[in-house]
Amino acid sequence: MILFKKEHQLQNYLTTLKLDKKSIGFVPTMGALHAGHLSLIQKAKEENDCVVCSIFVNPTQFNNATDLEKYPRTAAKDIELLTSVGTDVLLMPAVEEVYPKGLDTTLELDFGKLAMVMEGQFRPGHFDGMAQVVNRLLDMVKPHSLYMGQKDFQQITIVRSMLAQLESEIKLVMCPIMREENGLAMSSRNVRLTPENRILAVKISQTLSAAKKLVNDKTPNEVKEWAMQELSIPEFRPEYFEIVDGITLQSIDDFSETNFAVACTAVWAGDIRLIDNMVLKS
Ligand code: AMP
């Protein structure tokens, strides 16, 4: 694996590959890697000649300074993991490399209602920062394909909208959610859970799975109310549990309204915010 910190060095390397007609798959991450991230690398490896992974904890997408400060940083272990799965290139730029003085990286895109609900409602500015960094990283790597996880369902939907608005030819590939054996969605933030809350957090995926079984008997609102109750244990504070159309991300009133219904939730477990989702109907 070759490690680059500078954009021009990365581009020199990748330009040669592209001239040789090699395909480039790109997996952006914020590090503190786990098997979920590695599944994206593996998928990218299956479909490309060269896989580039980036590790960059993007300050512009954090709406909470403590969350940014406490975001786990495990560079040495990440490098080991990426090497073990055969990653070709790792990009680890400094903040000044991604946002150099004098370069306007702001994006004038409108995500409309996609960005107003769920994460957009509870994390103001998050998606503007996320889109800004993904666009900037895509500009640095210029890949043929981009691999992102269903784990961040609203994020990938907004990136899809961004690529469409930019008339980009980059192929976006959505990879399934990797879970712990007990069902907890893998997340870099899981290491910050207390041992007790890490066990209790299985309740989130259990509630999503149970919600899926209620689709034929209850309305989306009934399922939502039931799920919010289920998740309201003393140690947790559910922020939302929404049942949305998987394309528009807007709440549905009846399951017959869409062929693609997704339940999305965000739950505070102590001071750690966890998100998860499940396709209820597709
Ligand atoms: P992050 O480092 O959290 O920004 O995540 C980088 C990428 O990995 C994003 O596309 C995420 O959706 C994806 N990802 C995070 N957790 C998982 C998981 N448990 N399973 C699959 N993909 C994931």
Boltz pocket constraint, residues with backbone or C-beta under 6 A from the ligand:
constraints:
  - pocket:
      binder: B
      contacts: [[A, 28], [A, 29], [A, 30], [A, 31], [A, 35], [A, 36], [A, 37], [A, 39], [A, 40], [A, 147], [A, 148], [A, 149], [A, 150], [A, 151], [A, 152], [A, 175], [A, 176], [A, 177], [A, 178], [A, 179], [A, 185], [A, 186], [A, 187], [A, 188]]
      max_distance: 6.0
